[in-house]
């Protein structure tokens, strides 16, 4: 695969991953917020899911950056 093609693929993969992570995060937050529990009980789930989703996104971004530097 050509260098330009692989860098373009990496760039669009990052964008797609960012969009997917945001949509998954929004779905999880909306699902948690529909719970009849008070906010004080929902807060740890909101914070935990946010940290997990965006930690995975960061790890994938770092992996793609490493891959792009090897090109």
PyMOL CGO cylinders between C-alpha atoms (Angstrom):
from pymol import cmd
from pymol.cgo import CYLINDER

trace = [
    CYLINDER, 0.00, 0.00, 0.00, 1.30, 3.45, -0.87, 0.3, 1, 1, 1, 1, 1, 1,
    CYLINDER, 1.30, 3.45, -0.87, 2.36, 5.75, 1.93, 0.3, 1, 1, 1, 1, 1, 1,
    CYLINDER, 2.36, 5.75, 1.93, -0.19, 8.45, 1.01, 0.3, 1, 1, 1, 1, 1, 1,
    CYLINDER, -0.19, 8.45, 1.01, -3.00, 5.90, 0.85, 0.3, 1, 1, 1, 1, 1, 1,
    CYLINDER, -3.00, 5.90, 0.85, -2.17, 4.40, 4.22, 0.3, 1, 1, 1, 1, 1, 1,
    CYLINDER, -2.17, 4.40, 4.22, -1.92, 7.85, 5.86, 0.3, 1, 1, 1, 1, 1, 1,
    CYLINDER, -1.92, 7.85, 5.86, -5.29, 8.78, 4.38, 0.3, 1, 1, 1, 1, 1, 1,
    CYLINDER, -5.29, 8.78, 4.38, -6.75, 5.52, 5.64, 0.3, 1, 1, 1, 1, 1, 1,
    CYLINDER, -6.75, 5.52, 5.64, -5.37, 6.18, 9.12, 0.3, 1, 1, 1, 1, 1, 1,
    CYLINDER, -5.37, 6.18, 9.12, -6.78, 9.71, 9.14, 0.3, 1, 1, 1, 1, 1, 1,
    CYLINDER, -6.78, 9.71, 9.14, -10.28, 8.55, 8.15, 0.3, 1, 1, 1, 1, 1, 1,
    CYLINDER, -10.28, 8.55, 8.15, -10.11, 5.64, 10.60, 0.3, 1, 1, 1, 1, 1, 1,
    CYLINDER, -10.11, 5.64, 10.60, -9.38, 8.12, 13.39, 0.3, 1, 1, 1, 1, 1, 1,
    CYLINDER, -9.38, 8.12, 13.39, -12.36, 10.23, 12.37, 0.3, 1, 1, 1, 1, 1, 1,
    CYLINDER, -12.36, 10.23, 12.37, -14.65, 7.21, 12.22, 0.3, 1, 1, 1, 1, 1, 1,
    CYLINDER, -14.65, 7.21, 12.22, -13.44, 5.97, 15.61, 0.3, 1, 1, 1, 1, 1, 1,
    CYLINDER, -13.44, 5.97, 15.61, -14.05, 9.40, 17.13, 0.3, 1, 1, 1, 1, 1, 1,
    CYLINDER, -14.05, 9.40, 17.13, -17.59, 9.49, 15.76, 0.3, 1, 1, 1, 1, 1, 1,
    CYLINDER, -17.59, 9.49, 15.76, -18.34, 5.94, 16.90, 0.3, 1, 1, 1, 1, 1, 1,
    CYLINDER, -18.34, 5.94, 16.90, -16.94, 6.65, 20.38, 0.3, 1, 1, 1, 1, 1, 1,
    CYLINDER, -16.94, 6.65, 20.38, -19.07, 9.78, 20.69, 0.3, 1, 1, 1, 1, 1, 1,
    CYLINDER, -19.07, 9.78, 20.69, -22.23, 7.97, 19.57, 0.3, 1, 1, 1, 1, 1, 1,
    CYLINDER, -22.23, 7.97, 19.57, -21.60, 5.05, 21.94, 0.3, 1, 1, 1, 1, 1, 1,
    CYLINDER, -21.60, 5.05, 21.94, -20.91, 7.51, 24.77, 0.3, 1, 1, 1, 1, 1, 1,
    CYLINDER, -20.91, 7.51, 24.77, -24.12, 9.44, 24.05, 0.3, 1, 1, 1, 1, 1, 1,
    CYLINDER, -24.12, 9.44, 24.05, -26.14, 6.20, 23.96, 0.3, 1, 1, 1, 1, 1, 1,
    CYLINDER, -26.14, 6.20, 23.96, -24.68, 5.00, 27.27, 0.3, 1, 1, 1, 1, 1, 1,
    CYLINDER, -24.68, 5.00, 27.27, -25.27, 8.37, 28.97, 0.3, 1, 1, 1, 1, 1, 1,
    CYLINDER, -25.27, 8.37, 28.97, -28.85, 8.52, 27.70, 0.3, 1, 1, 1, 1, 1, 1,
    CYLINDER, -28.85, 8.52, 27.70, -29.48, 4.95, 28.87, 0.3, 1, 1, 1, 1, 1, 1,
    CYLINDER, -29.48, 4.95, 28.87, -28.09, 5.70, 32.32, 0.3, 1, 1, 1, 1, 1, 1,
    CYLINDER, -28.09, 5.70, 32.32, -30.03, 8.96, 32.59, 0.3, 1, 1, 1, 1, 1, 1,
    CYLINDER, -30.03, 8.96, 32.59, -33.33, 7.17, 31.92, 0.3, 1, 1, 1, 1, 1, 1,
    CYLINDER, -33.33, 7.17, 31.92, -32.89, 5.18, 35.11, 0.3, 1, 1, 1, 1, 1, 1,
    CYLINDER, -32.89, 5.18, 35.11, -35.28, 6.14, 37.91, 0.3, 1, 1, 1, 1, 1, 1,
    CYLINDER, -35.28, 6.14, 37.91, -32.37, 6.28, 40.37, 0.3, 1, 1, 1, 1, 1, 1,
    CYLINDER, -32.37, 6.28, 40.37, -31.31, 9.69, 41.72, 0.3, 1, 1, 1, 1, 1, 1,
    CYLINDER, -31.31, 9.69, 41.72, -28.38, 11.45, 40.10, 0.3, 1, 1, 1, 1, 1, 1,
    CYLINDER, -28.38, 11.45, 40.10, -26.02, 10.70, 42.98, 0.3, 1, 1, 1, 1, 1, 1,
    CYLINDER, -26.02, 10.70, 42.98, -26.37, 6.98, 42.17, 0.3, 1, 1, 1, 1, 1, 1,
    CYLINDER, -26.37, 6.98, 42.17, -26.06, 7.50, 38.41, 0.3, 1, 1, 1, 1, 1, 1,
    CYLINDER, -26.06, 7.50, 38.41, -22.94, 9.67, 38.59, 0.3, 1, 1, 1, 1, 1, 1,
    CYLINDER, -22.94, 9.67, 38.59, -20.39, 6.85, 39.11, 0.3, 1, 1, 1, 1, 1, 1,
    CYLINDER, -20.39, 6.85, 39.11, -21.77, 4.98, 36.11, 0.3, 1, 1, 1, 1, 1, 1,
    CYLINDER, -21.77, 4.98, 36.11, -21.64, 8.13, 33.97, 0.3, 1, 1, 1, 1, 1, 1,
    CYLINDER, -21.64, 8.13, 33.97, -18.07, 8.89, 35.00, 0.3, 1, 1, 1, 1, 1, 1,
    CYLINDER, -18.07, 8.89, 35.00, -16.91, 5.29, 34.69, 0.3, 1, 1, 1, 1, 1, 1,
    CYLINDER, -16.91, 5.29, 34.69, -18.41, 4.76, 31.25, 0.3, 1, 1, 1, 1, 1, 1,
    CYLINDER, -18.41, 4.76, 31.25, -17.03, 8.09, 30.02, 0.3, 1, 1, 1, 1, 1, 1,
    CYLINDER, -17.03, 8.09, 30.02, -13.54, 7.26, 31.24, 0.3, 1, 1, 1, 1, 1, 1,
    CYLINDER, -13.54, 7.26, 31.24, -13.65, 3.75, 29.77, 0.3, 1, 1, 1, 1, 1, 1,
    CYLINDER, -13.65, 3.75, 29.77, -14.98, 4.78, 26.36, 0.3, 1, 1, 1, 1, 1, 1,
    CYLINDER, -14.98, 4.78, 26.36, -12.53, 7.63, 25.89, 0.3, 1, 1, 1, 1, 1, 1,
    CYLINDER, -12.53, 7.63, 25.89, -9.60, 5.63, 27.30, 0.3, 1, 1, 1, 1, 1, 1,
    CYLINDER, -9.60, 5.63, 27.30, -10.25, 3.02, 24.62, 0.3, 1, 1, 1, 1, 1, 1,
    CYLINDER, -10.25, 3.02, 24.62, -10.47, 5.77, 22.01, 0.3, 1, 1, 1, 1, 1, 1,
    CYLINDER, -10.47, 5.77, 22.01, -7.17, 7.23, 23.21, 0.3, 1, 1, 1, 1, 1, 1,
    CYLINDER, -7.17, 7.23, 23.21, -5.49, 3.82, 23.07, 0.3, 1, 1, 1, 1, 1, 1,
    CYLINDER, -5.49, 3.82, 23.07, -6.73, 3.26, 19.52, 0.3, 1, 1, 1, 1, 1, 1,
    CYLINDER, -6.73, 3.26, 19.52, -5.55, 6.74, 18.49, 0.3, 1, 1, 1, 1, 1, 1,
    CYLINDER, -5.55, 6.74, 18.49, -2.11, 6.07, 19.97, 0.3, 1, 1, 1, 1, 1, 1,
    CYLINDER, -2.11, 6.07, 19.97, -1.94, 2.77, 18.11, 0.3, 1, 1, 1, 1, 1, 1,
    CYLINDER, -1.94, 2.77, 18.11, -2.87, 4.47, 14.84, 0.3, 1, 1, 1, 1, 1, 1,
    CYLINDER, -2.87, 4.47, 14.84, -0.29, 7.22, 15.48, 0.3, 1, 1, 1, 1, 1, 1,
    CYLINDER, -0.29, 7.22, 15.48, 2.36, 4.57, 16.08, 0.3, 1, 1, 1, 1, 1, 1,
    CYLINDER, 2.36, 4.57, 16.08, 1.34, 2.83, 12.86, 0.3, 1, 1, 1, 1, 1, 1,
    CYLINDER, 1.34, 2.83, 12.86, 1.45, 6.09, 10.90, 0.3, 1, 1, 1, 1, 1, 1,
    CYLINDER, 1.45, 6.09, 10.90, 4.95, 6.87, 12.19, 0.3, 1, 1, 1, 1, 1, 1,
    CYLINDER, 4.95, 6.87, 12.19, 6.13, 3.49, 10.97, 0.3, 1, 1, 1, 1, 1, 1,
    CYLINDER, 6.13, 3.49, 10.97, 4.95, 4.29, 7.44, 0.3, 1, 1, 1, 1, 1, 1,
]
cmd.load_cgo(trace, "trace")
